[in-house]
């Protein structure tokens, strides 16, 4: 038995969130975090995007997308570039993208499916598509993203 009387614990605690997979469907989300990471093999980089559901009963739930922007597999790169272009189009952010933070806090819709995780035999979510959000159309002008002109600067994921 563990004596917990000596620990300093808060009087009120938010219960742990349910981490089961979301039901398949379309969800309104915003990008809350983005990070460029090295692949496990060290042969490329991927952009990890964290999405938070902002509408319906799943509000506050998180989804992730990993975009292989630099990868020895050219098909993986092409898929990632098309997916990032779809996200940019859905958020009305100019392509090619200068900084992933330009995508943060702009509502968009994602189509979510469930897939079985072969490692632990549980259901997980995967984003299959992106679309503009009606909420983004209703944003005040001051909060709408400012389109940037496509610059000549080399993108971090572009080939040398």
C-alpha positions in Angstrom: 0.0 0.0 0.0 1.2 3.5 -0.8 0.7 6.4 1.6 -0.3 9.4 -0.5 -0.9 11.8 2.4 2.6 13.3 2.2 2.2 14.2 -1.6 1.1 17.6 -2.6 -1.9 16.9 -4.9 -4.4 19.4 -6.3 -7.9 19.4 -4.9 -9.5 19.3 -8.3 -8.1 17.3 -11.2 -9.5 17.0 -14.8 -10.0 13.3 -15.5 -7.8 11.8 -18.2 -9.3 12.1 -21.6 -10.5 9.1 -23.6 -7.9 8.1 -26.2 -10.0 5.8 -28.3 -10.1 6.5 -32.0 -12.6 9.1 -33.2 -15.5 7.8 -35.3 -14.9 8.1 -39.1 -16.2 11.4 -40.4 -15.5 15.0 -41.1 -14.2 17.2 -38.3 -13.5 20.9 -38.0 -10.0 21.4 -36.7 -7.1 23.9 -36.3 -3.4 23.2 -36.4 -2.1 23.9 -33.0 1.5 22.7 -33.4 4.0 21.9 -36.1 7.5 20.6 -36.0 10.1 19.5 -38.6 11.7 16.2 -37.4 14.3 13.9 -38.6 13.1 10.4 -39.6 14.1 7.5 -37.4 16.4 6.2 -40.1 18.0 9.7 -40.4 17.6 9.7 -44.1 15.0 12.5 -44.3 12.7 14.8 -42.5 8.9 15.0 -41.9 6.6 17.7 -40.8 4.5 16.7 -37.9 1.2 18.6 -37.6 -1.0 18.5 -34.5 -4.6 19.2 -35.1 -7.2 19.9 -32.5 -10.9 19.4 -33.1 -12.8 22.7 -32.5 -16.3 21.6 -33.4 -18.9 19.0 -32.3 -18.8 16.5 -29.4 -15.1 15.6 -30.1 -14.0 19.2 -29.2 -10.5 19.2 -27.8 -9.5 15.8 -29.2 -6.2 15.7 -31.2 -5.2 14.3 -34.5 -1.7 14.1 -36.1 -0.4 14.1 -39.6 3.2 13.3 -40.6 4.3 14.6 -44.0 7.5 13.1 -45.4 8.8 16.3 -47.0 12.3 15.0 -47.5 12.6 11.2 -48.1 14.6 8.9 -50.2 11.3 7.5 -51.5 10.2 10.1 -54.1 6.6 8.8 -54.0 6.4 9.5 -50.2 7.7 13.0 -50.9 5.1 13.7 -53.7 2.3 12.5 -51.4 3.5 14.8 -48.6 3.8 17.8 -50.9 0.3 17.2 -52.3 -1.1 16.8 -48.8 0.6 20.0 -47.6 -0.7 21.8 -50.7 -4.2 20.6 -49.8 -3.8 21.9 -46.3 -2.6 25.3 -47.6 -5.5 25.5 -50.0 -8.0 24.6 -47.3 -6.7 27.3 -45.0 -6.1 29.9 -47.8 -2.4 30.1 -47.0 -0.2 30.8 -50.0 1.7 27.8 -51.5 4.6 27.2 -51.4 4.6 27.6 -47.6 7.3 29.8 -45.9 6.7 28.7 -42.3 4.5 25.9 -40.9 3.3 28.3 -38.2 1.4 30.2 -41.0 -1.1 27.2 -40.8 -1.7 27.6 -37.0 -5.2 28.5 -35.6 -7.0 28.6 -39.0 -10.1 26.4 -39.1 -10.3 23.7 -41.8 -12.2 20.4 -42.2 -10.5 17.0 -42.1 -11.9 13.6 -43.3 -10.9 11.0 -40.7 -10.9 7.2 -41.1 -10.1 4.4 -38.7 -7.3 1.9 -39.2 -6.1 -1.0 -37.2 -2.7 -0.6 -35.6 -0.8 -3.8 -36.2 1.5 -3.3 -33.3 -1.1 -3.3 -30.5 -4.3 -4.3 -32.5 -6.2 -1.1 -31.6 -8.0 1.3 -33.9 -6.3 4.5 -34.7 -7.2 7.5 -36.8 -5.7 8.7 -40.1 -6.6 11.9 -41.9 -7.6 11.1 -45.5 -8.6 14.6 -46.8 -8.8 18.3 -46.2 -11.4 20.9 -47.1 -12.0 24.6 -46.3 -14.1 25.3 -43.2 -17.2 27.5 -43.2 -15.9 28.9 -39.9 -12.8 30.3 -41.7 -15.1 32.2 -44.0 -16.7 33.9 -41.0 -13.4 35.0 -39.4 -13.0 38.8 -38.8 -10.6 40.3 -41.4 -8.0 40.9 -38.7 -7.8 37.2 -38.0 -7.8 36.0 -41.6 -4.4 34.8 -42.9 -2.6 37.3 -45.1 -1.6 35.7 -48.4 2.2 35.9 -48.9 3.7 36.3 -52.4 5.5 33.1 -53.4 9.1 34.0 -52.8 12.2 32.7 -54.6 13.7 31.5 -51.3 14.4 27.8 -51.2 12.0 25.8 -49.1 13.6 23.5 -46.4 12.1 20.4 -48.1 13.1 21.4 -51.7 15.8 19.5 -53.5 19.2 21.1 -53.8 
